[in-house]
Amino acid sequence: MLRVSIAALIVGFLPCYVAAQATCASGFDWAFNTLGQSPCDVATELGGVCVGGQFSLQPLSAGFVYLGPSAVNANSCRCSSVYYSMLSACGACQNRNFIRWSTYKTNCTTVYAQIFPQPIPTGVRVPHYAYLDVETADTFNLTVAQNAGGTDSTAIPSPTGTSGGSTPGATKGGSKVNAGAIAGGVVGGIVGLAVIAGLVFWLLRRRRQTSSPSSAQDHVLPSQTPMSYAGTGGTYAPTSMTPKIYDPNDPTTYPSNDHSPAGYNPYTPSPDLHQQQPYVAPNFTGTTVQSTQPPSRPHYTGAPELG
């Protein structure tokens, strides 16, 4: 019986504890939307979108503030400046303080400035002041928010000044992260270009080495190849003179006494002779003069001889 009574007390206490909701003090009517919802009511509804279920925004005690998301539960909803502005307005309307924007977003890898990236719950309107800039002053400005005016939002707004293809109003972890990403991209691009340039240079050099001749020897044209004497080992350069036919009346056609190449003298002495006998030049009478030493063999003098 005692256990049943204790269980009933706990069950009866839980709804009261869960139902505890932050409320605004008097004098903050300007912070309510056109449906009469306080900034704490709107922040609670947006918090339910962040957690995907029921969410309760507890009242603040003296000296307490609403903190930013931890590294575990940071998401696009909690890392939105719109949600930060509604939490700050809720804390202000309780006559409590609120933290700076830079402190609130410390654990956010992606920050959504001036936009709430998730669908706004049905029956909820977000005041216009929640979409004001908090980056410049690094805080939620009550005076600017009170004088902002404007209409409430019931859907995801389309902020101006954003580039196509990127998440509207989103920034990556603040200016430090942006600077690191830009520097990394620049360094990566330079390294990539250097690698490509080195590869192109290596390919061109390899192609040039492949196309160059394998040796440095000069090529000899067929017309430059020297001719050799038959059986002498020397070289012979053919001349352009045409051999003349023997004419007894033309001394220029007489055989020369010089040792001509073997290919041009049909009367080359036999190898068994030790010395060639001196040659007697013919006279112009058509007769021959005998040499003082009889030749070892008949020698043609160039003139007709009688048998």
C-alpha positions in Angstrom: 0.0 0.0 0.0 2.9 2.3 0.8 4.6 1.6 -2.5 1.4 2.4 -4.4 1.2 5.8 -2.6 4.8 6.7 -3.4 4.4 5.7 -7.1 1.3 7.9 -7.3 3.1 10.8 -5.8 6.0 10.5 -8.3 3.6 10.2 -11.3 1.7 13.2 -10.0 4.8 15.2 -9.6 6.4 14.5 -13.0 3.8 16.3 -15.1 4.1 19.3 -12.8 7.9 19.2 -13.2 7.8 18.8 -17.0 5.1 21.5 -17.4 7.4 24.1 -15.7 8.0 26.7 -18.4 9.9 30.0 -18.4 7.7 33.0 -18.6 8.3 36.7 -19.2 7.9 39.5 -16.8 5.8 42.5 -17.5 7.2 45.3 -19.7 8.3 43.0 -22.6 5.2 43.1 -24.7 7.2 44.1 -27.7 9.0 40.7 -27.6 5.7 38.8 -28.2 4.7 37.8 -31.7 1.4 38.6 -33.4 -0.2 35.4 -31.9 0.6 36.5 -28.4 3.4 34.0 -28.0 6.2 35.0 -25.7 9.9 34.6 -26.8 10.1 31.7 -24.3 7.2 30.0 -26.0 8.7 30.4 -29.4 12.1 29.3 -28.2 10.5 26.2 -26.7 8.8 25.3 -30.0 12.0 25.7 -31.9 13.9 23.6 -29.3 11.4 20.8 -29.9 12.4 20.9 -33.6 16.1 20.7 -32.5 15.6 17.6 -30.4 12.9 16.0 -32.6 10.3 15.8 -29.8 9.0 17.4 -26.6 11.2 20.2 -25.2 10.9 22.3 -22.1 12.7 25.6 -21.5 13.2 25.9 -17.7 13.0 29.2 -16.0 16.3 30.8 -15.1 17.3 31.4 -11.6 19.3 34.4 -10.6 22.9 34.3 -11.9 22.1 31.6 -14.6 22.0 31.9 -18.4 21.1 29.7 -21.3 24.2 28.0 -22.6 25.1 27.1 -26.2 25.1 23.5 -27.5 27.7 21.0 -26.6 29.9 19.2 -29.1 27.5 16.2 -28.9 24.2 17.8 -29.5 25.3 20.7 -31.8 23.1 20.6 -34.9 21.8 23.0 -37.6 18.9 24.0 -35.4 20.9 24.8 -32.2 23.7 26.5 -34.2 21.3 29.0 -35.8 21.5 32.6 -34.8 17.7 32.7 -34.9 17.5 30.2 -32.0 20.2 32.1 -30.1 18.3 35.3 -30.5 15.0 33.7 -29.1 16.9 32.2 -26.2 18.5 35.6 -25.4 15.1 37.3 -25.6 13.6 34.7 -23.3 16.4 35.3 -20.8 16.1 39.1 -21.1 12.3 39.0 -20.5 12.9 37.1 -17.3 15.2 39.9 -16.2 18.2 37.6 -16.6 21.3 37.9 -18.6 22.5 36.1 -21.8 25.9 35.1 -23.2 27.7 36.4 -26.3 27.2 34.9 -29.7 30.9 33.9 -30.0 30.6 32.0 -26.7 27.3 30.4 -27.6 28.5 29.0 -31.0 31.9 27.6 -29.7 31.0 23.9 -30.4 29.3 24.6 -33.7 31.2 23.3 -36.8 28.6 25.0 -39.1 26.9 28.2 -38.1 23.7 29.4 -39.7 23.5 33.2 -39.4 20.2 35.0 -39.7 18.3 31.8 -40.7 16.6 28.9 -39.1 17.3 26.0 -41.4 14.6 23.7 -40.1 10.8 23.9 -40.7 9.0 26.2 -38.3 6.3 24.3 -36.4 2.7 24.8 -37.4 1.0 27.5 -35.4 4.2 29.2 -34.4 5.5 32.6 -35.7 9.0 33.7 -35.2 9.4 37.5 -34.6 11.3 39.5 -37.1 14.0 40.6 -34.6 15.2 37.0 -34.3 16.6 37.4 -37.8 18.8 40.4 -37.1 22.5 40.4 -37.3 24.4 39.2 -34.2 27.8 38.7 -35.8 28.8 42.3 -36.0 28.1 43.2 -32.3 28.7 39.6 -31.2 25.5 39.8 -29.1 21.8 40.1 -29.1 20.9 43.8 -28.9 17.7 44.5 -27.0 17.4 48.1 -28.2 17.7 47.2 -31.9 15.4 44.3 -31.5 12.7 46.4 -29.8 12.8 49.0 -32.7 13.1 46.5 -35.5 9.4 46.0 -36.3 8.8 43.8 -39.3 6.5 40.8 -39.8 6.7 37.4 -38.2 8.0 34.4 -40.0 6.1 31.2 -40.4 8.5 29.5 -42.9 12.2 29.4 -43.8 13.0 32.9 -45.1 15.3 33.5 -48.1 18.1 35.8 -46.9 19.7 38.2 -49.4 23.4 38.4 -50.3 24.1 34.7 -50.4 25.9 33.0 -53.2 24.2 30.1 -55.2 25.0 26.6 -54.3 25.9 27.2 -50.7 23.7 26.9 -47.5 22.0 30.3 -47.0 23.4 32.2 -44.0 25.8 29.3 -43.1 29.4 29.9 -42.1 32.0 27.3 -41.2 33.0 27.6 -37.5 33.6 31.3 -37.6 36.4 33.4 -39.3 39.2 31.2 -38.0 37.9 28.1 -39.7 37.2 30.1 -42.9 40.8 31.4 -42.9 42.2 27.9 -42.4 40.0 26.4 -45.1 41.1 29.1 -47.6 44.7 28.7 -46.7 44.5 25.0 -47.1 42.8 25.3 -50.5 45.5 27.7 -51.8 48.4 25.5 -50.6 46.7 22.5 -52.0 46.2 24.2 -55.4 49.9 25.3 -55.5 51.1 21.8 -54.7 48.9 20.3 -57.3 50.1 22.7 -60.0 53.7 22.0 -59.1 53.1 18.2 -59.4 51.5 18.7 -62.8 54.3 20.9 -64.0 56.9 18.4 -62.9 55.1 15.6 -64.6 54.9 17.5 -67.9 58.6 18.4 -67.7 59.5 14.8 -67.1 57.4 13.6 -70.0 58.9 16.1 -72.4 62.4 15.3 -71.3 61.9 11.6 -71.7 60.4 12.1 -75.2 63.4 14.3 -76.2 65.9 11.6 -75.0 63.9 8.9 -76.9 64.0 10.8 -80.2 67.7 11.6 -80.1 70.2 9.3 -82.0 71.7 6.5 -80.1 75.3 7.3 -81.1 77.3 10.4 -82.1 79.1 8.9 -85.1 78.8 10.7 -88.4 77.0 8.9 -91.1 79.0 8.2 -94.3 77.1 8.7 -97.5 77.6 6.0 -100.2 79.3 8.5 -102.5 81.8 9.3 -99.7 82.9 5.6 -99.2 86.6 5.3 -100.3 87.5 2.7 -102.9 90.4 0.3 -102.4 93.1 -0.9 -104.7 92.9 -4.6 -105.4 95.4 -6.3 -103.2 97.2 -3.2 -102.0 95.3 -2.1 -98.9 95.5 1.5 -100.0 92.6 3.8 -101.0 91.9 5.0 -104.4 89.7 8.0 -105.3 88.3 7.7 -108.8 88.9 10.7 -111.0 86.5 12.2 -113.5 88.9 11.8 -116.5 87.8 9.4 -119.2 90.6 7.0 -120.4 91.7 7.7 -123.9 92.1 5.1 -126.7 95.6 4.4 -127.7 96.7 6.4 -130.7 100.3 6.1 -132.1 100.2 9.7 -133.2 99.0 11.1 -129.9 101.7 11.0 -127.2 99.1 11.6 -124.5 97.7 8.2 -125.2 101.0 6.5 -124.5 101.1 4.3 -121.4 102.7 6.1 -118.4 105.8 4.8 -116.8 104.2 5.3 -113.3 103.0 2.4 -111.5 99.3 2.5 -112.2 96.7 0.7 -110.2 96.4 -3.0 -110.9 92.9 -2.5 -112.2 94.1 -0.2 -115.0 97.4 -2.0 -116.2 96.7 -5.2 -118.0 100.5 -6.0 -118.2 101.3 -6.0 -114.5 104.4 -8.1 -113.9 104.1 -11.6 -112.5 104.8 -11.9 -108.8 107.9 -14.1 -109.5 109.8 -11.2 -111.2 112.1 -9.4 -108.8 112.2 -6.1 -110.7 110.5 -4.6 -113.7 112.9 -3.8 -116.6 113.1 -0.1 -117.6 110.7 1.0 -120.1 111.9 2.6 -123.4 109.6 5.3 -124.7 108.7 4.9 -128.4 109.9 7.5 -130.9 107.8 9.2 -133.4 108.9 7.0 -136.4 106.9 4.1 -135.4 110.0 1.9 -134.6 111.3 0.7 -131.3 114.8 1.0 -129.7 116.1 -2.0 -127.9 117.2 -1.4 -124.3 120.8 -2.1 -123.2 119.6 -5.0 -121.0 117.4 -7.6 -122.6 114.1 -7.7 -120.8 113.3 -10.8 -118.9 110.0 -11.1 -120.9 108.5 -9.4 -123.8 107.4 -5.8 -122.9 104.9 -3.9 -124.8 106.2 -0.5 -125.8 103.1 0.9 -127.3 104.3 0.6 -131.0 103.6 -2.1 -133.5 106.2 -4.9 -133.4 107.1 -7.4 -136.0 106.9 -11.0 -135.2 
